[in-house]
Amino acid sequence: MKPSAPSPAAAAQAAPLAPPVTHYENFPVASLLCPPRLRPPIAAIYAFARAADDLADEGDASPGERLADLQAYRAELHAVAAGSPPGPRWAAIFAPLQAVLQSHALPVPLLDDLLDAFLQDIAKTRDGGTYADRAELLDYCRRSANPVGRLLLHLYGEARPAALAESDAICSALQLINFWQDLSVDLPRGRHYLTDADCAAHGVDRAQLAAGRRSPATDALVMDCAAWARATMLAGEPLVHRLPGRIGWELRLVVQGGLRILDKVQALDGGSLLTRPVLRAADGPRLLWRAFRM
């Protein structure tokens, strides 16, 4: 008698688990609010994105080495998506991801978009490139952040156009908030997310930003960009009411985590050019209260 195939739930339980979340984030990742059945696939997606981000960002590798590593990482993604066993270098990442690709039919192009954005980041930093305007920066967000929200909606079984648009707004806002939070880190490393058009509108030149010279003009620039990020987040906020139960509550904390960082950016009145605000344990009760009141 031929043995029956394992159920999706049994296959998920038998699948290898992604590494635990250890990196600082402004929002919860596969927290206890998340439905238990979705924690392993969400952790696998997060681990994939986090490892790629680290290849692009961490350590002392040259831009050429980073690009080569990410291209190899991309080739590994497509190999495991086609059914090949994971190679030894990133087995801890791709073994869990392969199981999720098979069990949940994840759209591989969304994962590929993330890698495309990381590759662009490396090349722009290497070449001293900047973003011409907000449209170009949002195109980067479309690949660097929005795929994560769409992957999560895929896991949730949510495909309504309004939900996808609101998810894109939330994810783009989170990316923008991260930019304005990390100005004091990114600018000395030659990463420019304040656009040419915004700098010109406020009379700020790149040399002033690179030197970390704060002025009324740079303050106005940062505050204008922070207001843009807040408006983008608020445009996506209705999604928390479209998603039922624990999923919706997890998303409420994601949104409130981003907004709380934005509060801190705006409280500095442009000072995030020199100081990086972060969430702390003391922010927890405020986030919970705000999430409850949404």
Disulfide bonds with the S-S distance in Angstrom:
none
